[in-house]
Amino acid sequence: VTYLASERKVRRRAGRLHLASPFRDPPAAAAAQALGAAAPALSDSISRGEVVSRPASPWLFIPLRKSQAYATLLTTDNSDYFRGAMVLGSSIRSFDSARDMVCLVTSSVPEEWRSALTVAGWTVAVVDEVAEFWFGKSEECSRFDKDQGERWGHMATKLRLWQQLKYERILYLDADTILTGDASDAFDKVKGFAAERARFHSYFNAGVMMLSPSEATYQDLLKEGSKEHKNKFGNVIDCTEQALLNSYYDGSTPERGVTKLAIGRADVANDWQAAGAGAPFAVHWITHSCPKPWVVADGEEAVPSDCDAVMYAYWKRVWDRLTSATEESSKGSIGSRRPNVRRMLRRLAGVSAGHSTAQALECEYDCPQAPPPPGFPG
């Protein structure tokens, strides 16, 4: 299996799965042992009212960033995007435990999903749907495929992000993205509005955005939507929230400038085993030439030769760790280890348990196993 350099490695030892851990690192283990040995003396000194000098901590302290958050959005009862949000949330928590995670949902999202989303780390915020400004409202804005209507026909609600005034900065990611590394630099270094750099045009994609919530900006965006749409993309995207945001963040003033974020794509291969600044912190399944990750994970399609097979395997690995039927395969995942919760997630997503990640790794040397879905790297 090809792992990302940034990913916590799962390794096989004595027939069992183990996470690489600082507790198995000799210097960290020695420091922990020394701290434990000193605990009784410290306790006695405190009970006698003596001033105690605190020993240097061997542990890394990460302060909470309560003014910053990740966010995603669900607006329909499409279970595929529910699965995507679950995987996205689990991937975020693998790299970042300091920031909040907020999933905006509308009344169309089933109640059961809302509690299930917390398993992957999301805090659910119910918002009113924002009616589409242009999509489906005219003949030219009704030329779309059925799946495009389902995916893009409710995305004006994305503007509710600007009303999340509890936060100073929000990194928004569509539910068909996955975090592949630490995004702290984006929070710390990117100023103003930022969005995903496009590959085939000069505008930005609205699937990944960094923004500062503001009621005034929200009202300005509504005003922009009340105007006639502009013809920037030359297709039905001109009728979507992406076109609206590109019209507003057009660089006409400093406040309306945009920084382009280097986000990975399923149709662009990266060197995922190279540590450092070369790999993007997130990948987006934005192209029609590469199927959505859940389609490949379920074995419905193979990974096309021009799509990043490592990313498909990574997405499936995170999903399996969330929902596998065995306890061992859930170690190292973000989510519940309780079998009933994992069964619930599979039921809500409408999928079976599938091939166990733990079984696949255990049987690599010891017993026969069923092959993975076609197109997965070995």
C-alpha positions as CSV (number, residue, x, y, z in Angstrom):
1,V,0.0,0.0,0.0
2,T,1.3,3.5,-0.9
3,Y,1.0,5.8,2.1
4,L,1.2,9.6,2.1
5,A,4.4,11.0,3.8
6,S,2.1,13.1,6.0
7,E,-0.2,10.2,6.9
8,R,0.2,8.4,10.2
9,K,1.6,5.0,9.3
10,V,-0.2,1.8,10.2
11,R,2.3,-1.0,10.6
12,R,2.1,-4.7,11.2
13,R,3.8,-6.1,14.3
14,A,3.3,-9.6,15.8
15,G,0.2,-10.2,13.7
16,R,-1.5,-7.0,14.9
17,L,-1.9,-3.4,13.7
18,H,-0.1,-0.7,15.5
19,L,0.0,3.1,15.0
20,A,3.5,4.7,15.0
21,S,3.5,6.6,18.3
22,P,5.7,8.8,20.4
23,F,5.1,6.3,23.2
24,R,7.2,3.8,21.3
25,D,10.0,6.4,20.7
26,P,12.8,5.7,23.2
27,P,13.4,9.4,24.2
28,A,9.7,10.1,24.6
29,A,9.3,6.9,26.6
30,A,12.2,7.8,28.8
31,A,10.8,11.2,29.5
32,A,7.4,9.8,30.3
33,Q,9.0,7.3,32.7
34,A,11.0,10.1,34.5
35,L,7.9,12.2,34.8
36,G,6.0,9.3,36.3
37,A,8.7,8.6,38.8
38,A,8.8,12.2,40.1
39,A,5.0,12.3,40.6
40,P,4.9,11.0,44.2
41,A,7.5,13.5,45.4
42,L,5.6,16.4,43.6
43,S,2.4,15.3,45.2
44,D,3.9,15.2,48.7
45,S,5.4,18.7,48.3
46,I,2.1,20.1,47.1
47,S,0.3,18.6,50.1
48,R,2.8,20.3,52.5
49,G,2.1,23.6,50.8
50,E,5.6,23.9,49.3
51,V,6.3,25.8,46.1
52,V,7.0,23.3,43.4
53,S,9.0,24.1,40.2
54,R,7.2,22.5,37.3
55,P,9.5,20.1,35.4
56,A,9.9,20.7,31.7
57,S,7.2,18.9,29.8
58,P,8.2,16.3,27.3
59,W,4.8,16.7,25.5
60,L,4.0,19.0,22.7
61,F,1.3,21.5,23.7
62,I,-0.9,22.7,20.8
63,P,-3.1,25.7,21.8
64,L,-6.7,25.7,20.7
65,R,-7.6,28.0,17.8
66,K,-11.2,28.7,18.7
67,S,-11.4,31.7,16.3
68,Q,-10.6,29.4,13.4
69,A,-12.6,26.6,11.9
70,Y,-12.9,24.1,9.0
71,A,-16.3,23.9,7.3
72,T,-18.3,21.9,4.8
73,L,-21.8,21.9,3.5
74,L,-24.6,19.3,3.0
75,T,-27.9,20.5,1.4
76,T,-29.6,17.3,0.2
77,D,-30.2,13.6,1.2
78,N,-27.5,12.4,-1.3
79,S,-25.7,9.7,0.7
80,D,-22.6,9.9,-1.4
81,Y,-21.8,13.4,-0.2
82,F,-22.7,12.3,3.3
83,R,-19.9,9.7,3.0
84,G,-17.6,12.4,1.6
85,A,-18.2,14.6,4.6
86,M,-17.5,11.8,6.9
87,V,-14.2,11.0,5.2
88,L,-13.3,14.7,5.0
89,G,-14.0,15.2,8.7
90,S,-11.9,12.1,9.7
91,S,-9.0,13.3,7.5
92,I,-9.1,16.8,9.1
93,R,-8.9,15.3,12.6
94,S,-5.9,13.2,11.6
95,F,-3.9,16.4,11.1
96,D,-5.6,19.1,13.2
97,S,-7.2,18.9,16.6
98,A,-6.8,22.6,17.5
99,R,-9.6,24.0,15.3
100,D,-13.3,23.6,15.2
101,M,-15.1,21.7,12.4
102,V,-18.5,22.9,11.4
103,C,-20.8,21.2,8.9
104,L,-23.6,23.4,7.7
105,V,-26.8,21.4,6.9
106,T,-30.3,22.4,5.7
107,S,-33.6,20.9,6.6
108,S,-33.3,18.5,3.6
109,V,-30.4,16.6,5.3
110,P,-31.8,13.6,7.3
111,E,-31.8,13.9,11.1
112,E,-29.9,10.7,11.5
113,W,-27.0,12.1,9.5
114,R,-26.7,15.0,11.8
115,S,-25.8,12.9,14.8
116,A,-23.6,10.6,12.7
117,L,-21.5,13.5,11.4
118,T,-20.3,14.1,15.0
119,V,-18.5,10.7,14.8
120,A,-16.1,12.2,12.2
121,G,-15.6,15.3,14.4
122,W,-18.2,17.7,12.9
123,T,-20.3,20.1,14.9
124,V,-23.5,20.4,12.9
125,A,-25.1,23.9,12.3
126,V,-28.6,23.9,10.8
127,V,-29.0,26.8,8.4
128,D,-31.9,28.0,6.2
129,E,-31.4,27.3,2.5
130,V,-30.5,30.3,0.3
131,A,-32.6,30.2,-2.8
132,E,-30.6,30.0,-6.1
133,F,-30.1,33.3,-7.8
134,W,-29.8,32.0,-11.4
135,F,-29.4,28.2,-11.5
136,G,-32.5,26.7,-13.2
137,K,-34.2,30.1,-13.4
138,S,-33.9,30.6,-17.2
139,E,-33.4,28.5,-20.3
140,E,-29.7,29.1,-20.5
141,C,-29.3,28.3,-16.8
142,S,-31.3,25.0,-17.2
143,R,-28.8,23.3,-19.5
144,F,-27.3,20.8,-17.1
145,D,-27.1,17.1,-16.5
146,K,-29.2,15.5,-13.8
147,D,-26.3,15.0,-11.4
148,Q,-25.2,18.7,-11.9
149,G,-28.7,19.8,-10.9
150,E,-28.5,17.9,-7.7
151,R,-25.0,19.0,-6.9
152,W,-25.2,22.7,-8.0
153,G,-28.8,23.5,-7.5
154,H,-28.5,24.1,-3.8
155,M,-25.1,25.7,-3.5
156,A,-26.2,29.3,-3.0
157,T,-26.5,28.2,0.7
158,K,-22.7,28.2,0.7
159,L,-23.0,32.0,1.3
160,R,-24.1,31.2,4.9
161,L,-20.4,30.7,5.6
162,W,-20.1,34.5,5.9
163,Q,-22.7,34.4,8.7
164,Q,-20.7,32.2,10.9
165,L,-19.6,35.2,13.0
166,K,-18.3,33.0,15.8
167,Y,-15.1,32.6,13.8
168,E,-12.6,35.0,12.4
169,R,-11.3,32.6,9.7
170,I,-12.9,29.6,8.0
171,L,-11.4,27.1,5.7
172,Y,-14.2,25.7,3.6
173,L,-13.9,22.4,1.7
174,D,-16.5,20.7,-0.5
175,A,-17.6,17.2,0.6
176,D,-15.7,15.7,-2.3
177,T,-12.3,16.9,-1.0
178,I,-10.0,15.2,1.5
179,L,-7.2,16.7,3.7
180,T,-3.8,15.3,2.8
181,G,-1.6,17.4,5.2
182,D,-1.5,20.1,7.9
183,A,-3.4,23.2,6.7
184,S,-2.1,25.4,9.5
185,D,0.0,27.5,7.1
186,A,-3.1,28.4,5.2
187,F,-4.7,29.7,8.4
188,D,-1.6,31.5,9.6
189,K,-0.3,33.0,6.4
190,V,-3.1,33.6,3.9
191,K,-4.8,37.0,4.4
192,G,-8.1,38.1,3.0
193,F,-10.2,35.9,0.7
194,A,-8.6,32.9,-0.9
195,A,-9.9,30.1,-3.1
196,E,-8.8,27.1,-5.1
197,R,-6.6,27.8,-8.1
198,A,-8.2,26.5,-11.3
199,R,-6.4,24.3,-13.8
200,F,-8.1,25.2,-17.1
201,H,-9.3,28.8,-16.6
202,S,-8.1,32.1,-15.0
203,Y,-10.9,32.2,-12.4
204,F,-11.0,30.4,-9.1
205,N,-13.0,27.3,-8.0
206,A,-15.2,27.7,-5.0
207,G,-14.7,24.1,-3.7
208,V,-12.0,25.2,-1.3
209,M,-12.0,28.7,0.2
210,M,-10.5,30.7,3.0
211,L,-12.7,33.5,4.2
212,S,-13.5,35.9,7.1
213,P,-17.1,35.8,8.1
214,S,-18.9,39.2,7.9
215,E,-22.6,40.0,7.8
216,A,-21.8,43.0,5.6
217,T,-20.1,40.8,3.0
218,Y,-23.0,38.4,3.2
219,Q,-25.4,41.2,2.3
220,D,-23.1,42.4,-0.5
221,L,-23.1,38.9,-2.0
222,L,-26.9,38.8,-1.9
223,K,-26.9,42.1,-3.8
224,E,-24.5,40.6,-6.3
225,G,-26.9,37.7,-6.8
226,S,-29.8,40.0,-7.4
227,K,-28.1,41.2,-10.6
228,E,-28.0,39.5,-14.0
229,H,-25.3,36.9,-14.0
230,K,-22.1,37.5,-15.9
231,N,-20.7,35.3,-18.7
232,K,-17.3,34.3,-17.4
233,F,-17.1,30.5,-17.9
234,G,-19.2,30.3,-21.0
235,N,-21.4,27.4,-19.6
236,V,-23.9,26.6,-16.9
237,I,-21.3,27.4,-14.2
238,D,-22.1,31.1,-15.0
239,C,-25.4,30.3,-13.2
240,T,-23.8,29.0,-10.0
241,E,-22.5,30.4,-6.7
242,Q,-19.0,29.9,-8.1
243,A,-19.7,32.5,-10.8
244,L,-21.3,34.8,-8.2
245,L,-18.2,34.6,-6.0
246,N,-15.9,35.2,-9.0
247,S,-18.0,38.3,-9.9
248,Y,-17.7,39.7,-6.4
249,Y,-14.1,38.8,-5.7
250,D,-12.8,40.4,-8.9
251,G,-9.9,42.4,-7.5
252,S,-11.6,45.7,-8.0
253,T,-10.8,46.7,-4.4
254,P,-8.2,45.3,-1.9
255,E,-11.1,43.8,0.1
256,R,-12.3,42.0,-3.0
257,G,-9.0,40.6,-4.0
258,V,-8.4,36.8,-4.1
259,T,-5.4,34.6,-3.3
260,K,-5.2,31.4,-5.3
261,L,-4.7,28.3,-3.2
262,A,-2.7,25.4,-4.7
263,I,-5.1,22.5,-4.1
264,G,-4.5,19.0,-5.5
265,R,-6.8,17.4,-8.0
266,A,-7.8,13.8,-8.7
267,D,-6.5,14.2,-12.3
268,V,-3.0,15.4,-11.2
269,A,-0.6,13.0,-9.7
270,N,1.6,14.1,-6.9
271,D,4.7,12.6,-5.2
272,W,2.9,11.7,-2.0
273,Q,5.9,10.0,-0.4
274,A,8.0,13.2,-0.6
275,A,7.8,15.0,2.7
276,G,7.9,18.8,2.8
277,A,6.2,21.6,0.9
278,G,5.8,19.8,-2.4
279,A,2.4,18.2,-1.8
280,P,-0.9,20.1,-1.4
281,F,-2.7,20.0,1.9
282,A,-6.0,18.9,0.2
283,V,-7.2,17.2,-2.9
284,H,-10.5,17.9,-4.7
285,W,-12.4,15.5,-7.0
286,I,-13.5,18.4,-9.3
287,T,-13.1,16.9,-12.8
288,H,-15.5,14.7,-14.8
289,S,-12.6,12.7,-16.2
290,C,-12.0,11.1,-12.8
291,P,-14.9,9.4,-11.0
292,K,-15.8,10.4,-7.4
293,P,-13.9,8.4,-4.8
294,W,-16.9,6.5,-3.4
295,V,-17.6,5.2,-6.9
296,V,-14.2,3.5,-7.1
297,A,-14.3,2.5,-3.4
298,D,-17.4,0.5,-4.1
299,G,-15.9,-1.2,-7.1
300,E,-18.3,0.4,-9.6
301,E,-15.5,1.8,-11.7
302,A,-11.7,1.3,-12.0
303,V,-9.3,4.2,-11.5
304,P,-8.6,5.7,-14.9
305,S,-4.9,5.7,-15.9
306,D,-4.8,9.5,-15.9
307,C,-6.2,9.8,-12.3
308,D,-4.3,9.7,-9.1
309,A,-4.7,6.1,-7.8
310,V,-2.9,6.9,-4.5
311,M,-5.6,9.4,-3.6
312,Y,-8.4,6.8,-4.3
313,A,-6.6,4.3,-2.1
314,Y,-6.2,7.0,0.6
315,W,-9.9,8.0,0.5
316,K,-10.9,4.3,0.8
317,R,-8.5,3.7,3.6
318,V,-10.1,6.6,5.7
319,W,-13.6,5.3,4.9
320,D,-12.7,1.7,5.9
321,R,-11.2,2.9,9.2
322,L,-14.4,4.7,10.0
323,T,-16.7,1.9,9.1
324,S,-14.9,-1.5,9.0
325,A,-16.6,-4.3,10.8
326,T,-13.5,-5.2,12.8
327,E,-12.1,-3.3,15.8
328,E,-8.5,-3.6,14.7
329,S,-9.1,-1.8,11.4
330,S,-10.6,1.1,13.3
331,K,-7.4,1.8,15.3
332,G,-5.8,4.9,13.9
333,S,-9.0,6.3,12.6
334,I,-10.9,9.3,13.8
335,G,-14.3,8.1,14.9
336,S,-16.0,5.5,17.0
337,R,-14.5,2.1,17.7
338,R,-17.9,0.8,18.7
339,P,-19.1,-1.8,16.1
340,N,-22.7,-0.6,16.4
341,V,-21.7,2.9,15.4
342,R,-19.7,1.7,12.4
343,R,-22.6,-0.4,11.3
344,M,-24.9,2.6,11.6
345,L,-22.5,4.7,9.4
346,R,-22.5,2.0,6.7
347,R,-26.3,1.7,6.9
348,L,-26.8,5.5,6.6
349,A,-24.4,5.6,3.6
350,G,-26.2,2.6,2.0
351,V,-23.1,0.5,1.7
352,S,-22.0,-2.9,3.0
353,A,-19.0,-3.6,5.2
354,G,-16.8,-4.4,2.2
355,H,-13.3,-5.7,2.4
356,S,-11.7,-5.2,5.9
357,T,-8.6,-3.1,5.9
358,A,-7.3,-5.0,8.9
359,Q,-7.9,-8.3,7.2
360,A,-6.2,-7.1,4.1
361,L,-3.0,-6.2,6.0
362,E,-3.1,-9.3,8.3
363,C,-3.5,-11.6,5.3
364,E,-0.7,-10.0,3.3
365,Y,1.7,-12.7,4.5
366,D,-0.4,-15.3,6.2
367,C,-3.6,-16.2,4.3
368,P,-5.4,-15.7,0.9
369,Q,-7.4,-12.6,0.5
370,A,-9.9,-11.2,-2.0
371,P,-8.4,-8.6,-4.4
372,P,-9.1,-4.9,-3.9
373,P,-11.3,-3.1,-6.3
374,P,-9.8,-2.6,-9.8
375,G,-7.3,0.2,-10.2
376,F,-6.1,0.4,-6.6
377,P,-2.3,0.5,-6.1
378,G,-0.8,-2.4,-4.3
